[in-house]
Amino acid sequence: MSHYAKIKPNGKVITVISAEAFDINNGALGDPHQFIQTSYNGKFRNKYATVGDTYDRKLDMFIPPQPYPSWRLQEYMDGDIPRARWIPPVERPTNIKANYMWNESKQKWVIK
């Protein structure tokens, strides 16, 4: 039994199911092209797919929603596994005693 994300034509994940590859491939659950296998332990396709993620066909990855318009997607390698994450335009301060949150209108980190 494997996990599959059902996606809309625009790549948005609408549900994640556990199913046999045979049932996906023979169309028993709908159009096989709507189902993309996801890895529960994140071994491939960047992360375990969740509702609201987008499947990027070019990258062959599930991408979480962009947290803020100013953040950009950064691709990187985690050992031999390609990954992607959203990064802010300004690096988060490293003061571990403060709890920071991103302020999009000010384009900076502010203390909560």
C-alpha positions in Angstrom: 0.0 0.0 0.0 1.3 3.4 -1.0 0.2 7.0 -0.5 -1.0 9.1 -3.5 -2.0 12.7 -3.8 -5.0 13.4 -6.0 -4.3 16.7 -7.9 -6.4 19.1 -9.9 -5.2 20.0 -13.5 -3.4 23.1 -12.0 -1.4 20.8 -9.6 -3.3 21.6 -6.4 -3.5 18.7 -4.0 -7.1 18.0 -3.1 -6.7 14.8 -1.1 -4.2 12.2 -0.1 -5.1 8.5 0.0 -3.5 5.2 0.7 -4.0 2.8 -2.2 -2.5 -0.1 -4.2 -0.6 0.9 -7.3 -2.8 -1.5 -9.3 -6.0 0.4 -8.3 -4.4 3.7 -9.3 -3.0 2.4 -12.6 -6.1 0.6 -13.8 -8.3 3.7 -13.1 -10.4 2.1 -10.3 -10.2 5.4 -8.4 -10.4 7.8 -11.3 -8.0 9.1 -13.9 -4.6 7.7 -13.1 -3.0 11.0 -14.2 -4.6 12.7 -11.3 -2.7 10.6 -8.8 0.9 11.2 -7.9 2.7 9.0 -5.4 4.0 10.7 -2.3 6.5 9.5 0.3 5.3 9.4 3.9 8.8 9.7 5.1 9.8 12.4 2.6 12.3 10.2 0.7 11.2 11.7 -2.7 9.2 14.6 -4.2 10.4 17.0 -1.5 7.8 16.2 1.2 4.7 14.2 2.0 1.9 15.8 0.1 -0.9 17.6 2.1 -4.1 19.2 0.9 -3.3 22.7 -0.3 0.2 21.8 -1.6 1.0 22.1 -5.3 2.6 19.4 -7.4 5.2 21.0 -9.6 5.6 18.7 -12.6 8.8 20.4 -13.8 10.5 19.9 -10.4 8.6 16.6 -9.7 8.0 17.9 -6.2 5.2 18.7 -3.8 5.5 22.4 -2.8 3.7 23.9 0.2 1.8 27.1 -0.2 3.9 30.3 -0.5 3.8 31.9 3.0 4.2 35.5 1.7 4.3 37.1 -1.7 7.9 38.3 -1.2 9.3 34.8 -0.4 10.9 32.8 -3.2 11.3 29.1 -3.8 14.8 27.8 -3.2 15.9 24.5 -4.6 18.7 22.6 -2.8 20.0 19.1 -2.3 19.6 17.2 0.9 22.2 14.5 0.4 21.1 13.0 -2.9 17.4 14.1 -2.5 16.3 17.3 -4.3 14.3 19.6 -2.1 12.7 23.0 -2.2 11.6 25.5 0.4 10.3 29.0 0.7 12.8 31.6 1.9 12.3 35.2 3.0 14.0 38.2 1.3 15.7 38.9 4.6 17.3 36.2 6.7 15.6 35.5 10.0 17.6 37.0 13.0 19.4 34.4 15.0 18.6 35.8 18.5 17.2 32.6 20.0 15.7 34.4 23.0 13.3 36.4 20.8 10.3 34.9 19.0 10.2 36.5 15.5 7.5 36.6 12.9 7.6 38.0 9.3 5.9 41.3 8.6 5.2 41.4 4.9 4.2 45.1 4.7 7.5 46.1 6.4 9.5 43.4 4.7 11.3 42.5 7.9 11.3 40.3 10.9 9.6 41.7 14.0 9.4 40.4 17.6 6.1 38.9 18.5 
